[in-house]
């Protein structure tokens, strides 16, 4: 049965998987509970890219750790999120993805949302928001965090710092490293509809540009390097291995 906002969902395969067919012109309205609930933050991880610049699925590249010597990038990323204080981690994947990302994510402690060929990251974020609205009954006091899936050096400590910087979730929180914006970015729930109102050619960054008075900067020491190319992957992995080696020697 169609849901508000031309949104359809169905349960498939496992309880952690939801398929969404999206119309991007409007969002369904959340139905808020009248009971007082603890503020929650939901993580939305867009993972529907095609890794054209990498030449292979970057989320399935090796990313060894002391816990998982044969680990993958996506496993490292999801572990950081699920060990943090977010209420739920939602990863958005293309329904027709053939790279193996779907299989890799099925055993991870995150909710998988399938989107029908999202054209950009914004569309994946919209898919995640629609899932939250339909299945999690978000409160106006809640928030959502956004960060790409190709950030294997993201730590649960940094995520928790972002969450704690404005405990009331009243402002947009933007990590800043070296004078530049970083990830993850926290949005109070009141901005959820702004994501659906963005022009076709605009990204979520436009919300920041239009709401600078509602944004606060969180200076951080962690430089998160995404891995779009083989060179970026090697640089990030070498830095990671060096950090692990240093920790093991102390």
VEXPA-375259 format. One record per residue (C-alpha): x, y, z. Coordinates in nm, 3 decimals. Example, Ala and Ser with C-alpha at 12.3 -4.5 7.8 and 13.67 -1.06 7.14 Angstrom:
BEGIN
SITE      px      py      pz
SITE   1.230  -0.450   0.780
SITE   1.367  -0.106   0.714
END
This chain:
BEGIN
SITE      px      py      pz
SITE   0.000   0.000   0.000
SITE   0.152   0.339  -0.094
SITE   0.259   0.554   0.197
SITE   0.252   0.935   0.223
SITE   0.498   1.102  -0.010
SITE   0.481   0.832  -0.279
SITE   0.693   0.608  -0.059
SITE   0.664   0.233  -0.069
SITE   0.835  -0.022   0.151
SITE   0.838  -0.394   0.189
SITE   1.021  -0.633   0.417
SITE   1.258  -0.867   0.234
SITE   1.518  -1.131   0.316
SITE   1.596  -1.035   0.677
SITE   1.449  -0.796   0.937
SITE   1.742  -0.563   0.874
SITE   1.650  -0.494   0.510
SITE   1.396  -0.250   0.374
SITE   1.339  -0.165   0.008
SITE   1.231   0.187  -0.084
SITE   1.090   0.322  -0.405
SITE   1.135   0.697  -0.389
SITE   0.967   1.007  -0.519
SITE   1.196   1.294  -0.428
SITE   0.946   1.581  -0.437
SITE   0.817   1.554  -0.080
SITE   0.869   1.371   0.245
SITE   0.614   1.183   0.452
SITE   0.517   1.358   0.772
SITE   0.636   1.189   1.092
SITE   0.371   1.100   1.349
SITE   0.510   1.218   1.681
SITE   0.437   1.048   2.008
SITE   0.296   1.262   2.287
SITE   0.513   1.091   2.547
SITE   0.839   1.249   2.656
SITE   1.125   1.046   2.516
SITE   1.501   1.066   2.535
SITE   1.655   1.255   2.245
SITE   1.781   1.022   1.975
SITE   2.021   1.063   1.688
SITE   1.999   0.847   1.377
SITE   2.300   0.786   1.154
SITE   2.247   0.782   0.777
SITE   2.532   0.630   0.577
SITE   2.499   0.666   0.197
SITE   2.666   0.363   0.037
SITE   2.504   0.360  -0.307
SITE   2.797   0.498  -0.508
SITE   2.953   0.309  -0.796
SITE   3.322   0.370  -0.713
SITE   3.401   0.477  -1.070
SITE   3.725   0.655  -0.974
SITE   3.847   0.361  -0.769
SITE   3.779   0.106  -1.043
SITE   3.640  -0.143  -0.791
SITE   3.407  -0.127  -0.493
SITE   3.596   0.083  -0.241
SITE   3.376  -0.040   0.044
SITE   3.503  -0.395  -0.012
SITE   3.871  -0.304  -0.011
SITE   4.084  -0.462   0.264
SITE   4.100  -0.271   0.592
SITE   4.274  -0.488   0.852
SITE   4.240  -0.417   1.220
SITE   4.351  -0.598   1.537
SITE   3.995  -0.729   1.572
SITE   3.957  -0.824   1.203
SITE   4.287  -0.901   1.026
SITE   4.090  -0.968   0.707
SITE   3.845  -0.684   0.756
SITE   3.689  -0.462   0.491
SITE   3.638  -0.086   0.469
SITE   3.262  -0.114   0.519
SITE   3.308  -0.332   0.828
SITE   3.540  -0.077   0.986
SITE   3.300   0.208   0.909
SITE   2.991   0.035   1.047
SITE   3.177  -0.073   1.359
SITE   3.260   0.291   1.437
SITE   2.896   0.389   1.405
SITE   2.746   0.099   1.597
SITE   2.993   0.141   1.884
SITE   2.896   0.507   1.917
SITE   2.597   0.655   2.097
SITE   2.371   0.689   1.793
SITE   2.028   0.530   1.835
SITE   2.033   0.347   1.501
SITE   2.272   0.313   1.209
SITE   2.108   0.310   0.865
SITE   2.310   0.225   0.557
SITE   2.161   0.300   0.214
SITE   2.257   0.070  -0.075
SITE   2.145   0.041  -0.436
SITE   1.886  -0.234  -0.468
SITE   2.059  -0.370  -0.779
SITE   2.412  -0.347  -0.643
SITE   2.618  -0.638  -0.776
SITE   2.952  -0.554  -0.618
SITE   2.906  -0.763  -0.306
SITE   2.836  -0.472  -0.070
SITE   2.490  -0.609   0.008
SITE   2.630  -0.946   0.114
SITE   2.903  -0.778   0.321
SITE   2.649  -0.563   0.505
SITE   2.398  -0.837   0.583
SITE   2.600  -0.958   0.879
SITE   2.666  -0.611   1.020
SITE   2.465  -0.459   1.308
SITE   2.306  -0.187   1.093
SITE   1.972  -0.148   0.918
SITE   2.001  -0.182   0.541
SITE   1.779   0.039   0.326
SITE   1.766  -0.040  -0.044
SITE   1.700   0.250  -0.280
SITE   1.612   0.214  -0.646
SITE   1.913   0.364  -0.826
SITE   1.956   0.688  -0.628
SITE   2.116   0.942  -0.865
SITE   2.329   1.107  -0.597
SITE   2.416   1.111  -0.228
SITE   2.126   1.344  -0.153
SITE   1.880   1.082  -0.282
SITE   2.037   0.820  -0.056
SITE   2.000   1.053   0.243
SITE   1.636   1.107   0.151
SITE   1.587   0.730   0.146
SITE   1.736   0.704   0.494
SITE   1.516   0.983   0.625
SITE   1.202   0.822   0.484
SITE   1.293   0.497   0.654
SITE   1.338   0.676   0.988
SITE   1.006   0.858   0.953
SITE   0.817   0.540   0.870
SITE   0.979   0.298   1.112
SITE   1.127   0.499   1.402
SITE   0.865   0.766   1.475
SITE   1.123   1.044   1.530
SITE   1.058   1.322   1.776
SITE   1.107   1.694   1.698
SITE   1.385   1.680   1.959
SITE   1.579   1.414   1.769
SITE   1.855   1.460   1.511
SITE   2.030   1.285   1.225
SITE   2.398   1.244   1.143
SITE   2.531   1.217   0.790
SITE   2.866   1.093   0.664
SITE   2.979   0.902   0.353
SITE   3.048   0.530   0.377
SITE   3.408   0.562   0.256
SITE   3.555   0.701   0.579
SITE   3.733   0.403   0.737
SITE   3.931   0.626   0.976
SITE   3.613   0.760   1.136
SITE   3.605   0.671   1.505
SITE   3.321   0.622   1.749
SITE   3.499   0.874   1.974
SITE   3.463   1.148   1.712
SITE   3.099   1.058   1.653
SITE   3.032   1.086   2.026
SITE   3.207   1.423   2.041
SITE   2.973   1.554   1.775
SITE   2.673   1.416   1.964
SITE   2.786   1.570   2.293
SITE   2.881   1.912   2.155
SITE   2.517   2.026   2.158
SITE   2.326   1.778   2.377
SITE   1.994   1.951   2.306
SITE   2.032   1.893   1.929
SITE   1.933   2.256   1.876
SITE   2.197   2.349   1.618
SITE   2.377   2.199   1.319
SITE   2.715   2.068   1.437
SITE   2.997   2.074   1.182
SITE   3.341   1.925   1.259
SITE   3.619   2.155   1.139
SITE   3.973   2.040   1.063
SITE   4.230   2.284   0.932
SITE   3.962   2.541   0.858
SITE   3.763   2.300   0.640
SITE   3.434   2.125   0.700
SITE   3.450   1.759   0.785
SITE   3.230   1.466   0.885
SITE   2.999   1.363   1.036
SITE   2.755   1.655   1.033
SITE   2.467   1.659   1.281
SITE   2.132   1.812   1.183
SITE   1.849   1.878   1.428
SITE   1.537   1.695   1.312
SITE   1.366   2.020   1.212
SITE   1.588   2.027   0.904
SITE   1.468   1.694   0.767
SITE   1.220   1.852   0.527
SITE   1.488   2.087   0.394
SITE   1.663   1.783   0.247
SITE   1.356   1.711   0.033
SITE   1.319   2.074  -0.076
SITE   1.667   2.098  -0.224
SITE   1.689   2.168  -0.600
SITE   1.784   1.875  -0.821
SITE   2.138   2.005  -0.869
SITE   2.197   2.098  -0.503
SITE   2.356   1.890  -0.231
SITE   2.293   1.883   0.143
SITE   2.576   2.135   0.190
SITE   2.332   2.400   0.066
SITE   2.137   2.359   0.390
SITE   2.449   2.465   0.576
SITE   2.499   2.764   0.349
SITE   2.143   2.883   0.405
SITE   2.143   2.824   0.781
SITE   2.482   2.948   0.897
SITE   2.319   3.119   1.196
SITE   2.201   2.776   1.312
SITE   2.538   2.603   1.272
SITE   2.823   2.570   1.519
SITE   3.178   2.457   1.446
SITE   3.344   2.175   1.639
SITE   3.725   2.195   1.605
SITE   3.865   1.844   1.571
SITE   4.212   1.692   1.542
SITE   4.105   1.396   1.329
SITE   4.142   1.444   0.955
SITE   3.905   1.204   0.784
SITE   4.019   1.117   0.433
SITE   3.763   0.967   0.201
SITE   3.898   0.711  -0.044
SITE   3.780   0.790  -0.394
SITE   4.098   0.683  -0.576
SITE   4.363   0.408  -0.536
SITE   4.615   0.673  -0.428
SITE   4.383   0.804  -0.155
SITE   4.313   0.449  -0.039
SITE   4.681   0.361  -0.012
SITE   4.758   0.683   0.176
SITE   4.473   0.630   0.421
SITE   4.557   0.263   0.473
SITE   4.926   0.332   0.532
SITE   4.837   0.599   0.786
SITE   4.599   0.357   0.956
SITE   4.860   0.081   0.973
SITE   5.112   0.325   1.115
SITE   4.866   0.428   1.384
SITE   4.792   0.065   1.474
SITE   5.163  -0.016   1.491
SITE   5.228   0.284   1.716
SITE   4.944   0.184   1.949
SITE   5.077  -0.170   1.970
SITE   5.424  -0.049   2.065
SITE   5.307   0.167   2.354
END
